[in-house]
Amino acid sequence: MIKTTELSDFVNTEMTIPKERISFFGNPGERLAIIYQNREYPSYLETEGDTKLKWSKVLIRKLGEAFPDFESWFQGDPDASKTPKLEIIKANEVFHLRLIMADEENSDEKISDMPIIATPPTAGLQELLLKWITGYPNYYPRDFRFSFKETITEEIPKVIENLKTIRSGHYQVRGFAGDTQWAEIPWVKVRDKQALDDSDLYLAYLLAMDSRKLYLAIVYGEEGMGVRSLAEKAAAYRKNLVTEHYRTNHKDVLLANASLVSGIVCYREYTETEMPEDEVLIAEFEAFRKMYKLCLTKGQTADETAVSDEPSEEIIKGQDAKVENEMIAEIKQKPEVVLEEQTPPPQGSQPVPAETVLFESIGEERPGVENKNQAESGSEAPAQPKHAAISTLREVVMAESETNLSSADVDDIQFKAETKAAESKSFTRYPAKNDYLPPYLQLVQVKMGDKGYYYPAELIKTYYLSIKSKPFVIIKGQVGSGKTSFPRLFAEAIGANQENGRFKRLLVGKNWEDHTPLLGHLDSRGHFIPGPIMLILKAAKEYPDKPHFFMLDEMDQSPAADYLRLLLEGINGSKEPFLKREDFGADITAFREYGNLSFPDNLYIVATINEGPDSFPVHSRVIDSGNVIRMPVVEIGVFADYGSPTGDSDWENSVFKIHSQAKGLPEILERLMVLLNEVQQLLIKHECPMGYRGKNEILAFGINSGVEGLYSELEVIDLALLQRIIPALEAVSETDVDVYLSLAGFLLEDGLKQAFSNLPPDRLIGRYEALLKAGAIPCPRSGGVILKRLRQQHKQ
């Protein structure tokens, strides 16, 4: 389709489509993929009144850049023969747009030069998997469209369906990239059609949460089954397999779904830089298919459907030696647990070999060492339950030491044995960092970096999600930690600055006693002098589609509850005007200008607090009204090279609103509610439960995080403890140490939690620190603060 341009084509974000051309574009309401200068722009057909093609503001800007004289050109009587034309070519459901200038060749001669985005049918598996890894992060933040989706839903499945062992028709191959929006975890699944009894077991390619890895995995995923049950079922399947160099520790898999991760039997990880050739990829797929078939047949050793002339193992061995060595190095690397040195036994007593006793008691064979009981008796030692083994260990230690070891010494040995047992069973490791950033937040980080500031990814996305869940964020940190610069730079990165009136900083004065320094006051002549908050409230009202930021710097220089009372009411949902008629005295003009201002939904309050003794304590009511973010320690090192990502730097306020129609919200809410309820039950026992406001705002944080794939549900709870629950406990001076002790054991695996029971606080602190360093604490972010509080309370 070729259209002579008009002024509206360079100004408006829509174009009226003649009736006879509607079928060229498709069905009304359908989203389209328009390619201009090798970049895709979201578009769709709207049918209210005349049919219109709606497209992106950015695309209009690009057209204007290509023809900068459009305004003057259309003011007079333009020569139609020299007026630029829009050429739209439809190819494989993708629309290629070109602006044809007067001096260009005839458009018919250019059609053959138009790039076709769809992957040719001859594309190999390596090419398609690389396209998936590199392309998905560019599409995920945008509107859902269909051109790239076909790589996952059609092209990769077609390649797999053409493999010799799949061509028999016994397998179903399906790809999924989303329904009405991009999937959080896109996949290509292979199922055996004949395995009706094991329909919950499948073979799949899964894209990691950070879109930097792709997993080929055997997965068990029965709907409604808990995480622990899924892990046990996967372990049962794993016993029948010889997985060779393929990984089995599913806890290292980075997916935003704990249930899916728990059900992984074994997997192979691919990255953009470590993607084998097609021959190896197919051989590895065949190896996984055989293991999948073996799981289904529950113990058969032969695979009757294999038709490959050359064993897949031989092909894999032919890989480059470097890649092979790297894969071997990844086999079952156990986490290193930091433990205190064992206290030497009193003089005259026999040392107790705790590790040996442990393996003898549990009935397990120590790697590289014969089981002592078995060697002596010639028979196999019966396995004992885990807790029974620990009880036996204690009895053995007490019996051998008689009275020479104190109960505390025995506790030490018992704890170390239990921790080593957990280590030998590869306990779950919980990383304390999640550095994934979607492109729109990567751009924010880049813009901060351009001004000489490095802020970690977790800080940026935690601040972003905190604003989305509640328009009040408190940033706490040492002097010089960047707590004042960070919110200013974030606001500037998304288009809000002091020059356009969308960002304002106010340094809180000493000993403010009421709200007049913020909201305004009457001078000696009866004139109303508006406070700084009034000016940004007015600006926010005039530009409701743009976010505005107001920063209260050093909020703790005055008793915050005194001067923030009215502002907190607005933050917590009140829509009443801040000031009444009598506050303006006889100044009618000021009343008309400021009298009806209430808290708008496009204003975000950021407050900073210094950590130190020279500040007023912040009232618990203020702490409970928002998230508290602690600034990380300033990192000193080589400045990061972020590259030059592109994107929108002038955000609309809608970015900060919850995705109420997003797919998957019920599942996200359900998982969050289960974890949050466990926290609440713990707090109820200590008579300090969270209220409805805190619960709802934590859920809002988690929903937005889940929809955008920023944190897992467990990480959300960890951050909720760090930003909402612990700050609320700290604000109450009489908080008992038992609360922190209970939080220290929150979500610990049963064996580790058992080892914690009945330990005195000084010993528990040492044990907790060891587990925190080993990565065995499920909530490591809040765990560091809990450890600090336990130490402070113990010193007191």
N, C-alpha and C positions, 0 to 999 in steps of 0.2 A: 504494500500500500504506500503510495506517495502523496503527500499533502503539502501544498504551498503554505508556508508559515504565516501566522498573523501575530499581532502584538500580544494577544492573549496567550499564545504558546510559550512566550518567554516570561510571562507574569503569573498566570494562573496555574494551579496544580491539577487542572482537569481539562479534558478536551471532549467536546460533544461528538458522538459517533453517529453517522448517518445510519438509518435502519438497514440499508442494504449491506452495510459493513459490519454489523454486529456479530454475525456468524464467524467472521474472520478472527475475532478475538475470543469467542467462546461464550459460555453461559453467564447471565447476569449474576453478580456477586462473587464470581470466581476470581481467585488471586492469580496474577500473571507474573511471569519472570521477564522483565525487560532488561536487555543487555545494552549498555552504552559505554563505549571506550573500555571494553573488557571488564566492566563492573556491572553487577546486577542490582536493580532497584525495584522495590516493592510497588506493585500496581494492582488495581482491580476494577471491575466494571460495576457501576452504580446505576440503578434503574429508577430512582425517584424522579419522575418527570421524564425528560429526555435521557437516553442512555449516555453516560459519560465515562470516559476512561480517567480514573483518578491515579495520580502518580506522585512521586516524591518531590519535596521541596529542594532536596539536594540535586536531583536531576534537572530541575528548572534552572538552578544556579549554574550547573555545568553547561547547559545550552546557552545561557547568557554569556558565559566566558568564551564560548566558541564564536559567538556573534555579538561582540560588545556594543556595536552601534545600533542595536535593535530599536531603542527608544527613538532616536532621531530618524531612523530609516522609515518607521511607520507613521511619523508625524505628518509628512507631506503626502505626495501621491507616488508611492513606490512603483518602480518598474517591476511588473509581475515576472518578467522573464529573468530578472536578476535577483529576485527575492529568494532567500534560502528555502530549501524544501526538507521536509521530514520524510525519511524513507524507513519503513518498518517491514522487516522480512520475518516471516514465521517459519521456524525450522525446528522440528522435534519438540513442539509445544513451548519453545523458547522464542521470544520476540527480540530481534536485533534492531536497534535504533541507530540511524546515522543522520547527521545534519549535512545536507548537500549544499555547498556554497556555489555561487554562480560560475566560478572559474574551474569547477571540478568537471571530470568526464561524465558522460551519460551514466545514469545510475544503473542501467541494465548491464553495463560492462563491469560494474563493481560487485554484482550479486555473487559471482563465483568466489570473490575474495573474502566474503563475510565468514568469520570464524563460527564453526559449529561447536557449541559447548558440550553437547552430549558425547560421552565416551564411545568411540567406535566399537562395534561388536567384537572386534578382534583383540580388545584389551585383555591383558593377562591378569591373573590374580594379584600379583605384586603391584601392578599399576593401579588397580582398583582399591586395594587396601590402603595404599599410600594416599590416594585421592580422598578416601574416607577420613583418614587421620588428619590430613592437612586442611581439608575443606570444611569439616563439620564445625569447628570453632568459629568460622567466619559466617556460618549460616544460623547457628543456634540462637544468637541474640536478636536476629531479625525476624520479620514476619515469615510465617510458614509458606513455603513455595515448593513447587513440584520438580523442578529441573534437577537439582542435586539429589533429591529424595530417591530418584530412580537408580542411582548408583547402589544404594543399599537394598532397595525393594525389588529391583529387576536385574541389574547387571551382574552383581556378585552372585546372587542365586543362580543365574543362568550358567556362569562358569562352573559352579559347584555341581549343578545338575548334569553337566557334560562330562564329569569325571567318570572313569570306567566303573568304579564300584557303586556309584550313585545312579548311573544310567539305567540300572535294572528296573527302576520304578518302585522299589521297596521303601524309598525314603521320601519324606516330605521336606522341601526346602523353602523357607519363608524369610523375608526380610522386613524389618519394621523401622521406620524413621519418625513415626508420629502420626496422629490423626488430624487434628486441627492446629497443632503446634509441634515444634521439634521435640522429639522424645528426649528425656533426660538420659536414658540409657538405650541408644539404638542397637539393634541386634540383627544377626542373620542366624536362624536356627535350623538344625537338621534333626529330624525325628524318624525313627523306624516305625513305619505304618503298622507293622505286624505286632509290635510290642505294646499291646493294649494295657497289659497289667502294669507296665512301667512307663505310662504316658507322661509322668512327671520328670522323667530323665531325658535329657537331650544334649546334643552337641551344638555349640554356638560360638560365633564371633561376637564379642562384646566390646564396646568402646568405653575406655576409662573416663572417669569424671573430669579429668583435666584435659581430655582429648589428645593426650600425648602418647597414649599406649593403646594397643588393641590386644585383646585376650582371645585365644582359642581355648575353649574350656569345655569340660564335661560337667553338667550342672544338674543337681536334683532340686526341683522347685515345687513341692506340693503346696497348694494354696491353703492358707490358714494355719500352717505348721509353724511353731515358734523357732527362734534362731538356734537354740540349743539342740532341739530335735532335728533340725535340718543338718546341723553340723555332725550329729551322731550318725544320721543316715548316710551322709557323704563319706564319713570315715568307714562305715561298713562296706560300701562299694569299693573304697580304696584298698581294702585288705585283699581283694581278688586281683589286683593289678600289679604289674611290674612297670613302674612309671619312668624308669631310667633317669634321664636328665631333666624330665619335665617336672615342674614345681607342684607341690601339694599343699604348701602352707597358704591356704586361701586368705589368711588375715593380712597378707601383703597386697591383696588386690584392691585397687582404688575404684570403687563403685559407690554411688550414692544410695545404695539399697542394702542394708545389713542382712536381710533375709537371702537375697541373691548371693551375696558373698559367702554366707555360711553354707550354702548348698553346693559350692564348687568342689568337685572331686579332685581334679588336677587341671593344670592350665599351662599354656605357653604364652609368653609375653612378646609382643612385637612393638617396635617404635619406628619413627620415620627414618632414623639413621641406622637402625638395625633391622632391616626388612630383607629376608633372603630372596633369592631368585625364585621364579615360578616352580621350578623343578623341586626345590626343597620345601616350599610352601605346600605343594601338593603331597609330597611324601609325609610331611608332618601332619597334614590333615588326615591322610590315610592311617597313620599311626594312632591318632586320636579316634578315628572311626572304629578301628579294631578294638581299642580299649572300651569304647562306648558299647560295642557289640558284646564284649566280654562281660561288662556290667549287666547287660540285659539278659544274657544267658546264664548268669550267676555261676561262673566257675568253669565253663567250657574253655579248653585251652586252644582249640583250633578255630580259625575263622574260615568258614566254608565259602564265604562270598568274595574272598580276596582274589583278584585277578591280575595284580601287578606282577610283571615278570621279575622285577628286581626288588628285593626287600627294601622297604622304606628306610630301615636302619642303615643300610649300606649307602643310600643316597645322602642321608643326613651326615654320615661320617665324612663324606667328601667335601663338606663345607670348609671354608677358610679356617685355618688353625686358630686364629685369633678369636673368631666368633665362637668356635667350639670351646676354647678355654674359658671364655667368659660365661658360657652357659654352664660348664661344669662347676665353676666357682660359685654359682648361685644355689647349689644343691644344699638344702637343709642347713643353712647357717643359723646356729642357735644364738639367741640374744645373750649378751653378756650381762650377768647379774652382779651388781656391786654389793658385796656383803662385808660386814665388819670381820676382823680377824677373830678367830675363836679364842676365847679366854683359856689360857693353859690350865689344866687341872691342878689341884693342890698337890704339893710334893708328897710322894708316897703312893698316890693313887695311879691306877692304870689308865692311860689315855683311851678315850672312847672314839673309835673311828666312825664318825657320824655318817659319812657317805656309805660306808660298807654296811653298817647297821640298817640304813635306809633301804638299800637294795635287797638285803636279806629279808627285811620285814615285809616289804611290799611283794616280794616274790618275783621281782623283775630281774632280768639278766643285765648286768652292768656292761656297757659297750667295751669289748676287748678284755673282759675279765669273766672267768667262770663263776657261776652262781655257787657260793660257798656251800649252802645247804645241799644243793643238788650233787655237788662233787663228793660230799662226804657220804650221803645216803644212797647215791646212785639212782635216785628217783627224782622226778620233777616236783619242785616245791609248789604247793597250792597257792594261787593268788589270793590275797586278802583285800577287802574293801579299803579304800584310801584312808578313811578316818580310823578304821581299825588298825591299820598299819602304823599310824602316828601314835595311837594309844600303846601299841606294842613297843614302839621305839622308846616311848617314855618309860615303860616298865623295864625294858632292857637296860636303859641308861641308869635308872634308879637302882636296879638290882646290882649292876656291876660297880657302881660308884659307892654303894651303901650310903654312908652319911658324909662322904667327902665332897659331894657336889651339892650346892644349894639349889633350891627350886628355881631361882633366877637363871643359874647356869644351865639347868635342864631346859628351861624355856628357850635359852639361846640356841642350844643344840637342836631342839625341836623345830624352832623357826627356820634355822638354816637348812635343815633337812627338808622341810616342807617347801621352802623356796627353791631348792635344787630339784625337788620332785616336779615342781611347776616348770622349772627350766627344761628338765628332761622331756617334758610333755609339750614343749614349745608353747607356753602360755601366750595369750593374746597380747600383742604389743599395740599401744595406743600412741601414735605420733602426736607431739605437742605443736606441730605446725601444719598448716594447710595453705600452701602457697598458690593454689589455683586462682587465677583472675580471668574473668571473661573479658572480651575485647574492650567493652565500654569502660571497665574499670582499669584495664591496662593503660588506656589512654590517659586516665586521671593520674596514674602513677608516673607515666612518662612526662606529663606536663609539670608535675612536682619536681621530677628529676631535672628537668630543663632549668629550674631555678635553684639548683644546687642542694635539694633536700631529698634524702632517701627515707622513705617510710615503707615498712614491710607490707606484703600483700594482705596478711591477716588484719592489720590495723585498718587498712583502707576498706575492705569489704565488711568488717565488723561495724565500723562507723556508718557505712552506707546502710546496712541492714538495721542498725539502731535507729537511724533517722526515719526509716520506713515504718518501723513498728511504733515509734513514739517521737513527737517533735521536740524532745528535750533530751540532750546528751550531756553528761558531766565527764570532763576529761581531767584525770588526776595524774600528777607527776612531779618530779623534782624540778627545781629551777633550771632552765636551760635545756629541758628534755624535748622541746619542740611542741608543747601542748597548745601554745598560742598560734604558732605558725601553721600547724597542721590543718585546723578547720578553715583558716583563711585561704590556704593554698588549694584545699579541696573545692571550696566555693568558687575560686577563680578558675579552676580547671573545668568547671561545668557552666561557666558564663556569668557568675554572680560576683561582682566586685564593688568596691567603694565608689568608683566612678559612675556606675549605672544605678547606684542606690540600692542594690540588692544584697549587699553585705555591709554590716556596721559592727564595729567593735567598741565596747564601752568598758573602761577600767573602773571597777567598783571602788568607791571611796571608803575611807575609814569611818566606821561607826554610823552607817546609814540606819535610821530608825524607822522609816516608813517608805512608802512607794513613790513619794514625790520626786526623788532624783531620777526615777525611771519614767514615770507617767507625766509629770509636769506639775506646776504650781502657779499660784497667783502672785504677781509682784506687788510692790508697795502701792502702785497706782491702779491695781485691780485688773491688770491685763494678764491673761493666761499665757504662761511660757511653756510650750509643749516640751515634754521630756524626749530623750532620744528614741525610746521605743515607739512613741507616737508617730515619728517621721517614717519609720520603716513599716509600721502598720498601715499607714496611708499609702505608701508605695506598693505594698503587697496587695492592697485592695484595688489599685489602679491597674496592676498587671497580674491578674489571678492565675494565669497559665505558667508563670515563671516562679521558681523557688527563691525565697528570700531567707537570709541568715542573719541572726542577731547574736553576737558573742558577748557574754558577761565574763570579762577577764578578771581572774582572782576573785571569784564569787565569795570566798571565805574571808575577805577582809572586813566584812560586816555580817551580823547575824542574818543569814539568808532568809530564814522563815519570816522575818519582820518586813523586809522590803519586797519579797517575792510573792506575798500572799495572793494578790489579785492576778498576777501573771500565772501563777501555778493553777489557779482556777480555770483560766483559759487553756493552758496546756493540757489539763485533765478533762477537757470537753465542754466547759461552759461557753455558751454563745452570747452571754450578756455583755453589753458595752462595759468597757473598763471603768469609765468615769460617768458620774451622774450629773444632772443639770446643775446642782449646787456647787460642784467642783469648779465650775467656770465663772462663778460670781456673776458680774454684770457683763461679761465679755460674750455677747451673743454671737459675734463672728467666729470666735474660737469654738464655741459650742457647736455651731453648724458644721465646722470643718472637722472637728475631732470627737464630737459627742456620740456618734454612733459606731465608733470603732470597737470591734470585738476581735477575738483571736481567729485569724484566718487559717485555712487549711494549707496555705503555701508558705507559712512562716515556720522556721526551725530555730530553736533556741539552743545555743551551745554555751556551756559554762566551764570555766577552768578552775581547778583547785590545786594549791601548792601542798605538797606533803611536807609538813614540818610543824614545829611547836608554836609558831607565831601566828596562828590562824584561829578563827572562831570555828568550833565544831559545827558541822553541817547537820541540821535537824533531820531526823529520820523521815519526816513527811516530805522533805525536799528530795532525799535520796530515793524514796519510793516512787517518785514521779518520773524517773527516767533511768536510762542505762548509764552505768559508771564504767568508763574505759580507762585503764591504766596505760600510760605511755610506756613503751618498751625502752630498754636501755639503748642509748645512741650507739649505732654500729660504726666502727672506724675501719676502713679498708678501701680497696679499689672501687671506684664509683661504677655502679652497674650500667651496662650498655643495654638499653631497652629496645633499641631500633627505632623505627619511625612508623608506628601504627596510625591508621587514620580512623576518623569517626566524628560523631557529632560532639562539639564542645559547648553547645548552648542547650542545656537540657530543659525539657518541659517539666512542669510540676507533676505531671501524670507518672513520671518515672518513679516517684516516691510513694505511689499509691499501691495498695495491695492488689495482687492478681486474683480478683474474686472469681473469675470464670476459668481459671487455669485447671487443666486436667491433672488429676492426681491429688487434689487437696484432701479428700476424705482419707486416703492412705497416709499422707503426711501427718494429718491431725491425729489419726489413731495411734501411730507410732510415738508421736510426741506426747500424747496424753498418757500413755502407759508409763513412759519414763518420768514425766512430770509428776504423776501420781505417786511414784516411788519416792521422789524427793519430798513431796508434801507429807506423806505418811511419816517420814523420818523427822520432819520439822514439827509435826503435830505431837510426836512423842516428847519433844522438848519444849512444847507450848510456845512455839514461835512460827506458826504457819504463815504461808504467803496468802495475800488477799486476791480477790477477783481481778483487780486491776493488774497486779503483777503477773498473774497467770495468763490473762488475755494478751498482755503485751509480749510475753515470752512466746506464746503461740503465734502471734503476728510476726515476730522475728523469724520463727522457725518456718512458717508457711512461705514467706518471701524467700528465705534461704533455700527451701526445698524446690520451689518453682524454678529458681534461677540456678540451681545446682551448685551453691556456694559452700554449704556445710552439710555433713550428715546429721541425722537426728541426735546421735550421741554427742557430737560436737556442739550442737545447739544447746543441749542441756549443760554441757561443760561451760559454755559461754554465759548461760543464764545464771549458773552458780557464781561465775566470776563477776558479772556485770550487774546483777539484780539482787541475788539472795545473800551473798557474803557481804556486799556493801551495806545492806539493810541490817544484818547482824552486827556489823562493826559500828553502826550508828547508835546502837543500844549498848550502853556501857556495862550493863549487868548481864550480858550474854555469857552463858556458862560454857566452860571449856568442853563439856560433854557434847555439845552440838558439833563442834569441830572434830571431835573424836569420831562421832557417828558419820560425819561427812567424809572423813578419811577412809572409812570402810565402805563407802557407797559404791555399789556395783562391782566390788571386788569378786573375783572368782571364789567359789566356795572354799577351796582348800586354803587360799591365802587369807580369806576372811577368818577361817577357823584358827589360823596361826596368830591372828591379831587378838583373839578373844582373851580376856583376863590379863593382858600385858599391862604393866604400869606405864604411865605416860612417858617417862624418860626412855624406856626401851621401845615403846611404840614409835616415838619420833625417829629413832635411828632406823628402825625397820621400814618405816614409811618413806624415808629419804632414799633408802636403797632401792625400793620398788619403783619410786618415781624416776630415779636415774635409769633403771632398767626398762622403763616404758611400760610397766605392768599396771599402772594406775589408769582406770578407764577415763578419768577426767583430769588430764595432766595440766591444763591451763589453770583451773581453779585449785588443783592439787598443790601448786607452788605457793599460793596464798594461804591455803590451809596449813601447810607445813610451817610457814612463817608465824601464823597465829598460834599454833601449838607451842612453838618455841617461846614466844612472848609470854604466853600464859604459864608455861612451866617455870620460866625465870621468876615470875611474880610469886 
